[in-house]
């Protein structure tokens, strides 16, 4: 399968929390989009790996993505080792996405910061002829996505661009509610976390509203591009 976009998160629900609206928009535009979770979220305070797998499958169905896979790296230990890098290179070469979406390099959660390093190194290594990977004994060809962009998690940054997700907002929130074990549930008897407070989903909405206001829209998702985006037509900006 050839993808247009591959969104990578450290844990199930990371992608939904940060760029779910953008993914939904891309799917509506006819793009082939996939999600790769690096871990099963097994160290999470609430739920377990089986619950998270079921929830992530439900969320993927709501978004309409072409595929969702899990690399099953150890939660809490996403180190940019050669072994981990080659696993990710293998996926990139198999799916051949034109664009990668992955975490910004500074964040509250160490797994998110390490995921950034792992993704950036795998992006580069995937294009090297002498980095060898194979599928059923057949060598994979080198392939490097043409671009990667970082989505915003706990810590904020000055965005390079903001995607209007106003029309996708309701569906985006529905994908997040698929993770019942992680977010506010009055019936749950599990320990509380930052995500499980009643205020958390409202904070998500407020942030989307803030970045939407920055572009004159109701809701927006911010991204950072390490390379300056090219503008082919000045009159396509802010239209």
Backbone torsions as a table, in degrees:
resi	resn	phi	psi	omega
1	UNK	NA	135.3	177.3
2	UNK	-103.7	125.5	179.7
3	UNK	-103.3	151.7	168.2
4	UNK	-82.5	-42.4	-175.9
5	UNK	-137.6	136.8	172.8
6	UNK	-122.2	118.0	176.7
7	UNK	-97.8	128.4	-175.2
8	UNK	-117.3	130.2	177.3
9	UNK	-128.3	152.8	178.2
10	UNK	-67.4	-39.6	-175.3
11	UNK	-131.5	153.5	170.0
12	UNK	-56.1	132.1	-178.5
13	UNK	97.3	-13.9	178.8
14	UNK	-62.2	-44.0	-178.1
15	UNK	-66.3	-43.1	-179.9
16	UNK	-61.8	-39.5	-177.4
17	UNK	-67.2	-28.4	-167.8
18	UNK	-109.3	-41.6	-174.5
19	UNK	-139.9	26.7	-179.4
20	UNK	-60.9	-37.9	179.4
21	UNK	-65.7	-39.7	178.0
22	UNK	-63.6	-41.1	178.7
23	UNK	-63.6	-44.7	178.5
24	UNK	-60.5	-42.5	178.5
25	UNK	-61.5	-44.3	179.7
26	UNK	-61.8	-41.9	178.5
27	UNK	-62.6	-42.9	178.4
28	UNK	-62.7	-29.4	178.7
29	UNK	-80.9	-0.8	178.0
30	UNK	91.7	9.8	179.1
31	UNK	-80.1	148.2	175.7
32	UNK	-90.1	114.0	-173.4
33	UNK	-123.0	137.7	176.4
34	UNK	-126.6	159.7	177.1
35	UNK	-123.8	134.7	175.4
36	UNK	-122.3	115.8	173.0
37	UNK	-91.4	127.9	-176.8
38	UNK	-74.7	-33.2	179.3
39	UNK	-128.1	172.1	177.5
40	UNK	-92.6	2.7	-179.9
41	UNK	67.2	29.8	-172.7
42	UNK	-70.8	-16.9	178.1
43	UNK	-91.1	-0.1	-179.4
44	UNK	-60.2	145.9	-178.9
45	UNK	-63.0	-36.4	-176.4
46	UNK	-113.5	143.4	179.3
47	UNK	77.1	-174.1	176.6
48	UNK	-144.3	179.4	-174.2
49	UNK	-62.5	-35.8	179.6
50	UNK	-69.4	-40.2	177.6
51	UNK	-64.0	-44.7	-178.9
52	UNK	-63.9	-36.7	179.0
53	UNK	-64.5	-42.9	179.1
54	UNK	-64.9	-43.2	-179.9
55	UNK	-65.9	-41.0	-179.0
56	UNK	-66.9	-34.3	176.5
57	UNK	-66.2	-40.5	178.2
58	UNK	-64.2	-43.0	179.8
59	UNK	-64.1	-41.4	178.7
60	UNK	-61.6	-37.2	179.0
61	UNK	-65.2	-40.2	178.9
62	UNK	-64.8	-39.0	-179.5
63	UNK	-75.4	-26.3	179.3
64	UNK	80.5	26.4	-178.0
65	UNK	-71.9	157.6	-176.8
66	UNK	-71.5	-32.2	178.9
67	UNK	-161.0	158.9	170.7
68	UNK	-141.3	127.7	-179.3
69	UNK	-128.5	163.7	178.0
70	UNK	-128.8	125.6	-177.2
71	UNK	-78.8	-14.9	176.4
72	UNK	58.2	39.1	169.2
73	UNK	-74.0	158.3	-177.7
74	UNK	-69.7	123.1	176.7
75	UNK	-59.8	134.8	-177.4
76	UNK	83.4	0.5	-178.0
77	UNK	-145.5	50.3	178.3
78	UNK	-84.9	74.0	-178.4
79	UNK	-86.9	143.3	178.6
80	UNK	-79.1	57.3	178.3
81	UNK	-79.0	166.4	177.6
82	UNK	-62.1	-39.0	179.8
83	UNK	-61.2	-48.0	-179.9
84	UNK	-66.5	-39.6	-179.0
85	UNK	-62.7	-43.7	-178.7
86	UNK	-66.5	-33.5	175.6
87	UNK	-61.4	-41.8	-179.8
88	UNK	-73.8	-37.2	175.3
89	UNK	-58.3	-42.8	179.7
90	UNK	-57.0	-44.2	180.0
91	UNK	-66.6	-44.2	-179.5
92	UNK	-61.0	-43.8	-179.6
93	UNK	-69.3	-31.6	179.9
94	UNK	-74.2	-40.1	-174.9
95	UNK	-94.0	-19.6	176.3
96	UNK	47.9	53.8	177.8
97	UNK	-72.3	142.5	175.9
98	UNK	-74.0	-31.1	-176.3
99	UNK	-133.9	138.9	172.5
100	UNK	-109.5	142.7	170.5
101	UNK	-119.3	123.9	178.7
102	UNK	-152.5	173.3	-169.7
103	UNK	-63.0	153.4	170.5
104	UNK	-68.4	161.9	-170.9
105	UNK	-81.4	-10.9	178.6
106	UNK	-121.7	126.1	179.3
107	UNK	-159.0	164.4	179.6
108	UNK	-64.7	-37.7	-175.2
109	UNK	-92.2	122.6	179.3
110	UNK	-56.5	-34.1	178.9
111	UNK	-61.0	-33.7	-179.5
112	UNK	-70.2	-41.2	178.6
113	UNK	-66.2	-41.6	179.4
114	UNK	-69.1	-33.1	176.2
115	UNK	-62.8	-39.0	177.2
116	UNK	-57.7	-49.2	-178.1
117	UNK	-63.2	-45.5	-179.3
118	UNK	-61.0	-45.4	-178.5
119	UNK	-65.3	-42.0	-178.6
120	UNK	-66.0	-41.6	179.3
121	UNK	-68.8	-38.6	178.8
122	UNK	-67.3	-38.7	176.5
123	UNK	-55.3	-46.1	-178.4
124	UNK	-71.0	-47.0	-177.0
125	UNK	-62.1	-31.8	-177.8
126	UNK	-61.5	-22.3	-179.7
127	UNK	-94.0	1.9	-177.4
128	UNK	-92.2	126.8	-177.9
129	UNK	-60.1	-36.3	-173.6
130	UNK	-88.6	0.4	170.6
131	UNK	-90.4	111.8	-170.0
132	UNK	-98.1	131.2	169.6
133	UNK	-138.8	160.8	-177.6
134	UNK	-147.9	159.8	175.4
135	UNK	-126.2	117.5	-178.4
136	UNK	49.4	44.1	176.1
137	UNK	84.2	-5.2	179.9
138	UNK	-102.9	128.3	-178.0
139	UNK	-63.7	139.6	174.7
140	UNK	-85.4	144.3	175.9
141	UNK	-76.6	148.2	174.6
142	UNK	-60.2	143.2	176.4
143	UNK	-156.0	128.5	177.8
144	UNK	-125.2	120.7	175.7
145	UNK	-53.7	144.4	-174.1
146	UNK	-70.7	-22.3	-177.3
147	UNK	-154.8	156.5	168.5
148	UNK	-140.0	146.8	-179.3
149	UNK	-131.2	148.8	-177.3
150	UNK	-103.5	133.1	174.9
151	UNK	-93.7	162.4	-174.9
152	UNK	-94.0	131.2	175.0
153	UNK	-110.7	-122.6	-174.1
154	UNK	-71.1	-46.6	-179.1
155	UNK	-85.7	144.0	-178.0
156	UNK	-93.8	159.5	174.7
157	UNK	-142.2	167.8	175.4
158	UNK	-79.3	116.7	-174.5
159	UNK	-69.3	148.8	169.8
160	UNK	-82.2	-31.1	176.4
161	UNK	-159.2	161.6	-179.4
162	UNK	-130.6	131.1	-179.5
163	UNK	-95.3	127.5	177.0
164	UNK	-70.8	116.6	179.6
165	UNK	-120.8	28.4	-178.3
166	UNK	-58.9	-48.4	-177.9
167	UNK	-71.0	-21.3	-177.5
168	UNK	-95.4	-2.0	-171.0
169	UNK	-57.8	-51.1	-176.9
170	UNK	-61.0	-43.0	179.0
171	UNK	-66.9	-36.0	177.5
172	UNK	-61.2	-46.2	-179.9
173	UNK	-66.5	-32.2	176.6
174	UNK	-63.6	-39.4	178.3
175	UNK	-63.6	-37.5	178.4
176	UNK	-67.5	-37.6	179.9
177	UNK	-68.5	-12.0	173.9
178	UNK	-63.6	-24.1	-179.6
179	UNK	-91.5	68.5	-176.0
180	UNK	-63.7	-30.1	-178.6
181	UNK	-70.6	-22.2	-172.5
182	UNK	-98.3	-30.4	-174.3
183	UNK	-105.3	179.8	-170.2
184	UNK	-58.8	125.4	176.5
185	UNK	-144.1	105.0	-177.2
186	UNK	-57.1	-24.4	-177.9
187	UNK	-83.7	-12.4	-176.7
188	UNK	-72.0	141.7	176.5
189	UNK	-107.5	8.5	180.0
190	UNK	-79.5	160.7	179.9
191	UNK	-59.5	149.1	179.5
192	UNK	-79.4	152.8	175.7
193	UNK	-135.3	177.4	175.5
194	UNK	-59.5	-40.0	-176.9
195	UNK	-71.1	-26.5	-173.4
196	UNK	-88.3	-0.9	177.5
197	UNK	-71.0	150.3	178.4
198	UNK	-60.5	-25.7	-175.8
199	UNK	-79.8	-15.4	-170.9
200	UNK	-64.8	-49.7	-178.4
201	UNK	-63.8	-31.2	175.5
202	UNK	-68.0	-36.3	175.8
203	UNK	-62.4	-41.2	177.6
204	UNK	-60.6	-46.6	179.8
205	UNK	-61.6	-42.3	-178.7
206	UNK	-63.8	-41.0	178.2
207	UNK	-63.7	-45.0	178.1
208	UNK	-60.9	-37.8	179.3
209	UNK	-67.3	-39.9	179.3
210	UNK	-61.4	-48.9	-178.3
211	UNK	-72.7	-27.4	172.4
212	UNK	-64.6	-41.4	179.1
213	UNK	-61.2	-32.4	-179.8
214	UNK	-62.9	-22.7	179.9
215	UNK	-116.2	14.1	177.7
216	UNK	74.3	25.4	179.0
217	UNK	-124.5	171.8	-178.2
218	UNK	-72.3	-46.6	-177.6
219	UNK	-136.0	144.2	179.4
220	UNK	-148.2	151.6	176.2
221	UNK	-114.4	125.6	-176.5
222	UNK	-87.5	146.6	176.7
223	UNK	-137.2	153.8	174.8
224	UNK	-116.0	132.3	177.0
225	UNK	-112.9	123.7	178.3
226	UNK	-67.6	-23.0	174.9
227	UNK	-109.1	143.1	-179.8
228	UNK	-65.5	126.8	178.8
229	UNK	-65.7	138.9	177.9
230	UNK	-81.1	139.7	175.0
231	UNK	-112.6	115.7	-178.4
232	UNK	-85.4	-25.7	-176.9
233	UNK	-142.7	113.7	-177.6
234	UNK	-57.8	-29.2	-174.6
235	UNK	-82.9	0.7	173.4
236	UNK	-90.4	-8.4	179.8
237	UNK	-78.6	135.1	175.7
238	UNK	52.7	42.6	177.6
239	UNK	-112.2	NA	NA
